[in-house]
């Protein structure tokens, strides 16, 4: 009777009601959210007895209804509760029961809005972290590229120092270093390789430039 009274009251208030009756509770749709409620009767213990089953014995507690009804909104065990009183029966407290359901529904609305807000913040944070990761990656690549230039410049300088020392030794040994001589061509080739290594000067052409052609062969 109380459950039907609650449903009729909600219908009079123009709420679209969808009733789903479960084993321990009934659900109604309020503000688009399913809100459970249950009508229970307080019971009291009236006796205990031992029941033997096969090789073991268990204690069975017998209860009987106490005649006092309790309305529970939301969580079956821990939700809002409204009980029969000496002055008012639960049937007379239907407006309070409906109010409890409305508060549960509003709590669901607030929770959903809060979850939506948190989800928006989470996605925003994920986007920020993704952008930060991209910026860090780009900066690391720039640093790596810069370090590569420095290393190449150092290698080019070391090559030129070596070439200068080699030229000096060969000159002192009276070796022909003219452009057409074997050693002269060797010195010229070495200087070209140093220039190819140096990021600060234009790289002269080399057969090594065609190495990438072999990748598709």
C-alpha positions in Angstrom: 0.0 0.0 0.0 2.8 2.4 0.9 4.8 1.6 -2.2 1.7 2.1 -4.4 1.0 5.4 -2.6 4.5 6.6 -3.3 4.2 5.8 -7.0 0.9 7.5 -7.3 2.2 10.6 -5.6 5.2 10.8 -8.0 2.8 10.3 -11.0 0.6 13.2 -9.7 3.8 15.3 -9.6 4.2 14.6 -13.4 7.4 12.5 -13.0 7.9 9.9 -15.7 7.8 6.7 -13.6 9.4 3.5 -14.5 8.8 0.9 -11.8 11.1 -2.1 -11.5 10.4 -4.5 -8.7 13.4 -6.5 -7.4 13.8 -9.1 -4.8 14.5 -6.7 -1.9 13.5 -3.3 -3.3 11.6 -1.4 -5.9 13.1 1.2 -8.3 11.5 4.3 -9.6 12.9 6.7 -12.3 13.3 10.3 -11.0 15.2 13.0 -13.0 16.3 10.2 -15.3 18.0 8.2 -12.5 16.8 5.0 -11.0 16.2 5.3 -7.2 15.6 2.2 -5.1 13.4 2.0 -2.1 12.0 -0.7 0.1 9.3 -1.2 2.7 10.4 -3.5 5.5 8.8 -4.7 8.6 10.7 -4.7 11.9 11.0 -8.2 13.3 11.8 -9.6 16.7 13.4 -12.9 17.7 10.8 -15.3 19.2 13.0 -18.4 19.6 16.0 -20.5 18.7 16.2 -24.1 17.8 18.9 -26.6 16.8 18.6 -28.3 13.5 20.8 -31.3 12.7 21.9 -31.7 9.2 23.9 -34.8 8.4 27.0 -34.7 10.6 26.6 -31.1 11.9 24.1 -29.0 13.8 23.1 -25.4 13.0 21.1 -22.9 15.0 17.9 -21.5 13.5 16.5 -18.3 14.8 12.8 -17.7 14.4 11.4 -14.2 13.9 8.0 -12.7 13.8 6.8 -9.4 12.5 6.7 -6.6 14.9 4.1 -4.7 13.1 6.3 -1.6 12.6 7.1 -0.6 9.0 10.2 1.1 7.8 10.8 3.0 4.5 14.3 2.9 3.1 15.3 5.1 0.2 18.4 4.6 -1.9 20.8 2.0 -0.5 18.8 -0.9 1.0 20.9 -1.2 4.1 22.2 2.4 4.6 19.8 4.7 2.8 17.5 7.3 4.2 15.0 5.7 6.6 11.5 6.7 7.7 9.6 4.6 10.3 6.2 4.2 11.7 5.7 6.3 14.8 3.1 6.2 17.6 1.5 9.4 16.1 1.8 8.6 12.4 1.8 5.4 10.4 4.0 5.0 7.4 0.9 5.4 5.2 0.5 8.9 6.6 4.2 9.7 6.0 4.1 9.1 2.2 5.0 12.8 1.5 8.1 12.4 3.6 9.0 9.2 1.8 8.6 10.9 -1.6 10.8 13.7 -0.3 13.4 11.2 0.7 13.3 9.7 -2.8 13.6 13.2 -4.4 16.6 13.9 -2.2 18.2 10.6 -3.3 17.5 11.5 -7.0 19.0 15.0 -6.6 22.0 13.4 -4.9 22.3 11.2 -8.0 22.1 14.2 -10.3 24.8 16.1 -8.3 26.9 13.0 -8.3 26.5 12.6 -12.1 27.4 16.3 -12.7 30.4 16.0 -10.4 31.6 12.8 -12.3 31.1 14.7 -15.6 33.1 17.6 -14.3 35.8 15.3 -13.1 35.8 13.5 -16.4 36.2 16.8 -18.2 39.1 17.8 -15.9 40.7 14.4 -16.4 40.5 14.7 -20.2 41.8 18.2 -20.0 44.7 17.1 -17.8 45.4 14.2 -20.2 45.5 16.6 -23.1 47.8 18.9 -21.2 50.1 16.0 -20.3 50.0 14.8 -24.0 51.0 18.3 -25.2 53.6 18.6 -22.5 55.1 15.2 -23.5 55.1 16.3 -27.2 56.8 19.6 -26.3 59.4 17.7 -24.2 60.0 15.2 -27.0 60.5 18.0 -29.5 62.8 19.8 -27.2 64.8 16.6 -26.5 65.1 16.1 -30.3 66.4 19.6 -30.7 68.9 19.2 -28.0 70.0 15.8 -29.5 70.3 17.5 -32.9 72.3 20.3 -31.4 74.6 17.9 -29.6 75.0 16.0 -32.8 76.1 19.2 -34.5 78.6 19.9 -31.7 80.0 16.4 -31.9 80.3 16.6 -35.7 82.0 20.0 -35.5 84.5 18.6 -33.0 85.2 15.6 -35.2 85.6 18.0 -38.2 88.1 20.1 -36.2 90.0 17.0 -35.1 90.1 15.8 -38.7 91.5 19.1 -39.9 94.1 19.1 -37.1 95.1 15.6 -38.2 95.2 16.6 -41.8 97.4 19.6 -41.0 99.8 17.4 -39.0 99.9 14.8 -41.8 100.6 17.5 -44.4 103.4 18.8 -42.3 105.0 15.3 -41.9 104.7 14.5 -45.6 106.0 17.9 -46.6 109.0 17.4 -44.3 109.5 14.1 -46.0 109.5 15.8 -49.4 106.5 13.8 -50.5 104.7 15.2 -53.6 101.4 16.8 -52.4 100.5 18.4 -55.7 96.8 18.1 -56.6 97.5 15.3 -59.2 99.7 13.2 -56.9 98.4 10.2 -54.9 99.1 11.8 -51.6 97.9 15.2 -52.8 94.6 13.6 -53.8 94.5 11.8 -50.5 94.9 15.1 -48.6 92.2 16.7 -50.8 89.8 13.8 -50.1 90.4 14.0 -46.3 89.6 17.7 -46.4 86.4 17.0 -48.2 85.4 14.5 -45.5 86.1 17.0 -42.8 83.9 19.5 -44.6 81.2 16.9 -44.9 81.4 16.4 -41.2 81.3 20.1 -40.3 77.8 21.4 -39.9 79.0 25.0 -40.3 80.1 24.6 -44.0 78.4 23.3 -47.1 78.8 19.6 -47.6 80.7 18.6 -50.7 79.2 15.8 -52.8 80.2 12.2 -52.2 79.4 8.8 -53.5 78.1 8.2 -50.0 75.2 10.4 -50.8 73.8 7.7 -53.0 73.8 5.1 -50.2 70.1 5.6 -49.6 69.4 4.4 -53.2 70.4 0.9 -52.0 67.5 0.7 -49.5 65.0 0.3 -52.3 67.1 -2.0 -54.4 
